[in-house]
Amino acid sequence: MTVRNGQERRDEVRRRPAGSTEPLSEAYDTALLDLDGVVYAGGEAVPHAVEALGTARDGGMHLAYVTNNALRTPDAVAEHLTELGVPAEAGDVITSAQAVARLIADDVPSGSRILVIGGEGLRVALRERGLVPVDSAEDEPVAVVQGYGGPDMPWGRFAEASYAVARGLPWYASNTDLTIPGARGIGPGNGAAVEVVRIATGGRVEPKVAGKPLPPMHRETVLRTGARRPLVVGDRLDTDIEGAFNGGVDSLLVFTGVTDAAQLLRAVPENRPTYVAADLRGLLVGQPEVVAEEDGSFVCGDWRASVSAPRGGELVLDGPAGAGAADPVDAVRALCGAAWTAADAADGEAPDAGKVLARLGL
């Protein structure tokens, strides 16, 4: 396998997942792991995550945890990971709170007061940059910043942000993820809270955003990890995978969080991962090649995928007799080749995947 440079990654249009003859944990020096939906959900470890990460770490891969969730401090996140059986230190954790604090510090003088709508992670990150968190629009802030504050965030906090933004103060957001996975399902994320303030202020102002998939978060990650051959590992196409694309690095999508197979098959070019796996065990193995056949079909493992018509067609999947024993993720990889190629040829119109995904139980 050849690890390409960043410009090559950004310039290519991915039409099928890549293969790797090496385990990914050996092909890359650092895993930049999202947390919610990848390592844990609702505070509990995702199945197979602890064992897979332990094996990757023991094999020499550096593990860094990169999260858009600005609620907790790196110390608190590292302590939680360690309790789950994933030993980590605060320096292994990079948050969108740190990225947005650096962004603000680049724009305002040291010692400036910043109105904080969020949790302790955001306050700690601001103090590290020499900024002073305050709680009211009447405390003479020079800017306002929003970060995820948890499900119990008082409604009055959004009002304070709205007052400050309406007065013309610069507005920042740690991230704009509309949702966040939890133990009971998918809940509203910081992006939903940002929308509350946007609506209250007439929708005329946009915040400066630091988190994935935007460059400030990638810059923060590179500065703090020193990774030379990083692999982004995530569950979201529009943050983790697009962030990897924007940063010119490879990515692994796992199906333990927000993204499902149907969304993956509809992915636009910048949201298409390099690799696909069911869970973090995908770090420990190579990736099967997806072969483009002369008849326009795509083969991966025991599966062959094609499209019934160039435009307005549906995906067709052929597998061996008793295909329930074959790896369904191989089927998804083959389907990605067929779906992405067909969508690009049809100006973004994705083929219908309903029947084949129902067959796979996805």
Secondary structure, 3 states (H helix, E strand, C coil): CCCCCHHHHHHCCCCCCCCECCCHHHHCCEEEECCECCCEECCEECCCHHHHHHHHHHCCCEEEEEECCCCCCHHHHHHHHHHHCCCCCHHHEEEHHHHHHHHHHCCCCCCCEEEEECCHHHHHHHHHCCCEEECCCCCCCCEEEECCCCCCCCHHHHHHHHHHHHCCCCEEECCCCCEEEECCEEEECHHHHHHHHHHHCCCCCCCEECCCCCHHHHHHHHHHHCCCCEEEEECCHHHHHHHHHHHCCEEEEECCCCCCHHHHHCCCHHHCCCEEECCHHHHHCCECCCEECCCCCEEECCEEEEECCCCCCEEEEECCCCHHHCCHHHHHHHHHHHHHHHHHHCCCCCCECHHHHHHHCC
